[in-house]
């Protein structure tokens, strides 16, 4: 079986993918790594992670040919299932039960905050993010819109599993149990927790760790900016976060305040707060 792990960047998708791969291997399914050439990886990234950046017919055919019928092999992607008219090349394979899809989602307000963190960290290192630097509200909304469109395309595929960021990050046993159920696999609960501890203790996991706070927007985003994002993506919110509304938590006088993060201004103050 082809197991596709999709998520927008900073949606918890890296953790969800790493947990999925570890769970599958623990259940006895040996990982198969496709070459960068087979995956048509334009960045030339090899290694053991099956990152897919383009689900075109040739890539889908290479994946289908490489995965044995009796094995579960994980694939990671930040991209949509296809371009142009539906059905996309991967869709008949999903419909036939040959592939299953997992989707990591997070409130777009929190995605916006975490993506700004990424850009700032790169700037602090003297580097730039590929593509837009997300310096303006328009750039940030365009980035979110593209990724939310991918999310809804994947969610339209049969049997897709939705994993919410707060579950994967803060109650991982819930997400891990859902992954196993989707794949018709089983492991003891204690073994799942051991896998979570192992996956999150690696050097790479520590290096890529999110700020790791649930509902960041309630403390770090103004009501005005929240209204902009809620108003821009009403269909996404109705589908995945019904009832979402502007929420600003009053500052706790006993704790150091977290600065709000205006969408049109650099977030150096918030980064300094996070580092402290």
C-alpha positions in Angstrom: 0.0 0.0 0.0 1.1 3.5 -0.8 0.7 5.7 2.3 0.6 9.4 1.5 1.3 11.9 4.3 0.4 15.4 3.3 0.5 18.6 5.2 1.2 22.3 4.7 4.6 23.4 6.2 4.3 24.0 9.9 1.1 21.9 10.2 2.8 19.2 12.2 3.2 17.1 9.0 6.9 16.3 9.6 6.0 14.7 13.0 3.0 13.0 11.5 5.1 11.5 8.7 7.9 10.4 11.0 5.4 8.8 13.4 3.6 7.1 10.5 6.8 5.6 9.1 8.0 4.4 12.5 4.6 2.8 13.2 4.5 1.1 9.8 8.1 -0.3 10.2 7.2 -1.4 13.8 4.3 -3.4 12.3 6.8 -5.2 10.0 6.6 -3.3 6.8 10.1 -2.6 5.5 10.7 1.0 4.2 11.5 1.3 0.5 13.3 4.5 -0.5 12.8 5.7 -4.1 15.6 7.5 -5.8 15.5 11.2 -6.5 15.3 10.4 -10.2 12.2 8.2 -9.8 10.6 10.8 -7.7 11.7 13.5 -10.1 12.9 15.6 -7.2 14.1 18.8 -8.8 16.2 19.6 -5.7 18.0 16.2 -6.1 17.3 15.2 -2.5 18.1 11.6 -2.0 18.1 9.7 1.3 15.5 7.6 3.0 12.5 10.0 3.0 10.2 9.6 0.0 9.5 13.3 -0.6 7.2 13.9 -3.6 7.0 17.4 -5.1 5.0 16.6 -8.2 2.3 13.9 -8.6 2.6 13.7 -12.3 1.8 10.4 -14.2 5.4 9.3 -14.4 6.1 9.8 -10.7 2.8 8.0 -9.8 3.7 5.1 -12.1 7.2 4.8 -10.5 5.7 4.8 -7.0 3.1 2.2 -8.0 5.7 -0.1 -9.5 8.1 0.2 -6.5 5.6 -0.6 -3.7 4.8 -4.3 -3.2 1.1 -5.2 -2.8 1.8 -6.7 0.7 3.9 -3.8 2.0 3.0 -0.3 3.4 5.4 2.4 2.2 5.2 6.0 3.4 5.5 9.1 1.2 5.7 12.7 2.3 4.5 15.7 0.5 3.7 19.4 0.9 2.2 19.6 -2.6 -1.3 19.0 -4.0 -2.3 15.8 -5.7 -2.1 17.2 -9.2 -2.5 20.1 -11.5 -5.1 21.0 -14.1 -8.3 18.9 -14.5 -9.4 16.1 -12.3 -9.1 13.2 -11.9 -5.4 13.6 -10.9 -3.1 10.7 -11.8 -3.0 9.5 -8.1 -6.8 9.5 -7.7 -7.7 6.2 -9.4 -5.0 4.5 -7.3 -6.5 5.9 -4.2 -10.0 5.0 -5.3 -8.9 1.4 -6.0 -7.6 1.1 -2.4 -4.0 0.8 -3.5 -3.2 4.1 -1.7 -4.4 5.9 1.4 -4.0 9.5 2.4 -3.3 11.2 5.7 -3.7 15.0 6.0 -2.2 17.2 8.7 -4.1 20.4 9.3 -3.6 23.4 11.6 -5.5 26.6 12.0 -4.3 29.0 9.3 -3.7 31.7 11.8 -1.2 29.5 13.6 0.3 28.5 10.2 0.9 32.2 9.5 2.7 32.7 12.8 4.9 29.7 12.4 5.8 30.5 8.7 6.9 33.9 9.8 9.1 32.2 12.4 10.7 30.2 9.6 11.5 33.2 7.5 12.9 35.1 10.5 15.1 32.2 11.5 16.6 32.0 8.0 17.2 35.8 8.0 19.0 35.4 11.3 21.3 32.9 9.6 21.9 35.2 6.6 19.7 33.1 4.3 16.5 33.5 2.4 13.5 31.3 2.0 13.0 30.0 -1.5 10.3 32.1 -3.2 8.3 34.8 -1.4 9.7 36.2 1.9 6.1 36.5 3.2 6.8 40.2 4.2 3.4 41.5 3.4 -0.2 40.4 4.2 -0.8 39.7 0.5 2.2 37.4 0.3 1.2 35.6 3.4 -2.4 35.1 2.3 -1.3 33.9 -1.1 1.0 31.3 0.6 -1.8 30.2 2.9 -4.3 30.0 0.1 -2.1 27.8 -2.1 -1.6 25.3 0.8 -5.2 25.3 1.9 -6.2 24.5 -1.6 -3.9 21.5 -1.6 -5.4 20.4 1.7 -8.9 20.5 0.3 -7.9 18.6 -2.8 -6.4 15.8 -0.8 -9.3 15.8 1.6 -11.6 15.2 -1.4 -10.0 11.8 -1.9 -11.8 8.7 -0.5 -11.0 7.7 3.0 -8.6 10.5 3.8 -7.6 10.7 7.5 -7.5 14.2 9.0 -5.0 14.8 11.8 -5.2 18.0 13.7 -1.9 19.7 14.8 -3.0 19.9 18.5 -3.7 16.1 18.5 -0.4 15.1 16.9 1.7 17.5 18.9 0.0 17.3 22.4 -2.0 14.1 22.5 0.1 11.9 20.1 -1.5 8.7 21.1 -4.8 9.9 19.6 -3.2 10.5 16.2 -1.1 7.3 16.3 -4.2 5.3 17.1 -6.0 6.9 14.1 -3.1 6.1 11.8 -3.0 2.5 12.8 -6.8 2.1 12.4 -6.7 3.7 8.9 -4.0 1.2 7.9 -5.7 -1.8 9.6 -2.6 -2.3 11.9 -2.3 -2.6 15.6 0.3 -2.0 18.3 0.1 -1.9 22.1 -0.5 1.7 23.5 2.8 1.6 25.5 4.7 0.7 22.3 3.2 3.7 20.6 4.3 6.0 23.3 7.8 4.5 23.1 7.8 5.2 19.4 6.7 8.8 20.0 9.6 9.3 22.5 12.1 7.9 20.0 10.9 9.9 17.0 10.9 13.2 19.0 14.2 12.7 20.6 16.3 12.6 17.4 18.6 15.5 16.6 16.7 16.3 13.5 13.4 16.4 15.4 14.8 18.7 18.1 16.3 21.0 15.4 13.0 21.3 13.5 10.7 21.6 16.5 7.9 24.1 16.2 7.3 26.7 18.9 4.9 24.1 20.1 2.0 26.0 21.6 -1.6 25.2 20.9 -3.8 28.0 19.5 -0.9 30.5 19.2 -3.1 33.1 17.5 -5.0 33.7 20.7 -1.9 35.1 22.3 0.2 36.3 19.4 -2.2 37.7 16.7 -4.4 40.8 16.9 -8.2 40.5 16.5 -7.9 42.6 13.3 -5.4 40.1 11.7 -7.5 37.2 12.8 -10.5 38.7 11.1 -8.5 39.0 7.9 -7.6 35.3 7.8 -11.0 34.1 8.9 -12.7 36.2 6.3 -10.2 35.1 3.5 -10.7 31.3 3.9 -14.4 30.8 5.0 -14.8 27.5 3.2 -11.7 26.0 4.8 -12.9 27.0 8.3 -16.4 25.7 7.7 -15.0 22.4 6.6 -12.2 21.8 9.2 -12.7 24.3 12.0 -16.5 25.0 12.2 -17.4 27.7 14.6 -13.9 29.3 14.5 -14.0 32.9 15.5 -11.7 35.7 16.7 -10.2 34.8 20.1 -7.7 36.8 22.0 -6.7 35.6 25.5 -6.2 38.4 28.0 -2.6 38.7 29.2 -1.8 36.9 32.4 -0.3 39.5 34.7 1.8 36.8 36.4 3.6 35.9 33.2 5.8 37.6 30.6 3.5 38.8 27.8 3.8 37.4 24.3 3.9 40.2 21.8 1.3 40.3 19.1 2.6 39.6 15.6 1.3 42.2 13.0 1.2 40.5 9.6 2.9 43.4 7.8 5.8 43.8 10.2 8.9 41.8 11.0 8.6 39.6 14.0 11.9 40.1 15.6 10.4 41.0 19.0 8.5 37.7 19.1 11.6 35.8 18.1 13.5 37.4 20.9 10.7 36.5 23.3 10.7 32.9 22.1 14.5 32.6 22.5 14.4 33.9 26.0 
